[in-house]
């Protein structure tokens, strides 16, 4: 499935990301990918559910992918970080 619009979840308040996703749908985007790593994963799930239940009618989670990414920390050592991709789209 090709998704052209992605919202990356970070340290901002949850509603900022909810509004970013809702804006994508209001602009006519059929699907939006929500991506997060590490501690932001739970916020990504919250964003997807809030968008689906309260902000944009006729949307549904179409797919969820989870992976472990290997990143390099500040000291140059490899470290593993979990990440999630949630695809939400119009029904």
WOMO-V35169 format. One record per backbone hydrogen bond with DSSP energy under -0.5 kcal/mol. CO is the residue of the C=O (numbers start at 1). NH is the residue of the N-H. E is the energy in kcal/mol with one decimal. If there is no record, write none. Layout:
co=CO nh=NH e=E
co=CO nh=NH e=E
//
This chain:
co=1 nh=3 e=-0.5
co=5 nh=33 e=-2.8
co=6 nh=8 e=-0.5
co=7 nh=9 e=-0.5
co=7 nh=35 e=-2.6
co=13 nh=16 e=-1.1
co=13 nh=17 e=-0.9
co=14 nh=17 e=-0.7
co=14 nh=18 e=-2.0
co=15 nh=19 e=-2.5
co=16 nh=20 e=-1.6
co=17 nh=21 e=-2.4
co=18 nh=22 e=-2.8
co=19 nh=23 e=-2.3
co=20 nh=24 e=-1.6
co=21 nh=25 e=-1.9
co=22 nh=26 e=-2.3
co=23 nh=27 e=-1.7
co=24 nh=29 e=-2.1
co=25 nh=28 e=-1.7
co=30 nh=90 e=-2.2
co=31 nh=5 e=-0.5
co=32 nh=88 e=-2.7
co=33 nh=7 e=-3.1
co=33 nh=35 e=-0.5
co=34 nh=86 e=-2.9
co=35 nh=9 e=-3.2
co=36 nh=84 e=-2.5
co=37 nh=40 e=-2.0
co=38 nh=41 e=-1.7
co=40 nh=44 e=-2.0
co=41 nh=45 e=-1.9
co=42 nh=46 e=-2.1
co=43 nh=47 e=-2.6
co=44 nh=48 e=-2.3
co=45 nh=49 e=-2.3
co=46 nh=50 e=-2.7
co=47 nh=51 e=-2.6
co=48 nh=52 e=-2.3
co=49 nh=53 e=-2.7
co=50 nh=54 e=-2.6
co=50 nh=55 e=-1.2
co=51 nh=55 e=-0.7
co=51 nh=56 e=-2.5
co=55 nh=57 e=-0.5
co=56 nh=59 e=-0.6
co=58 nh=91 e=-3.3
co=60 nh=62 e=-0.6
co=60 nh=89 e=-2.5
co=63 nh=87 e=-3.1
co=65 nh=85 e=-2.6
co=67 nh=69 e=-0.5
co=67 nh=83 e=-2.7
co=69 nh=71 e=-0.7
co=69 nh=81 e=-3.1
co=71 nh=73 e=-0.5
co=71 nh=79 e=-3.4
co=73 nh=76 e=-2.1
co=77 nh=73 e=-3.1
co=79 nh=71 e=-3.2
co=81 nh=69 e=-3.3
co=82 nh=38 e=-2.9
co=83 nh=67 e=-2.0
co=84 nh=36 e=-2.0
co=85 nh=65 e=-2.8
co=85 nh=87 e=-0.5
co=86 nh=34 e=-3.1
co=86 nh=88 e=-0.6
co=87 nh=62 e=-3.0
co=87 nh=63 e=-1.3
co=88 nh=32 e=-2.7
co=89 nh=60 e=-2.4
//
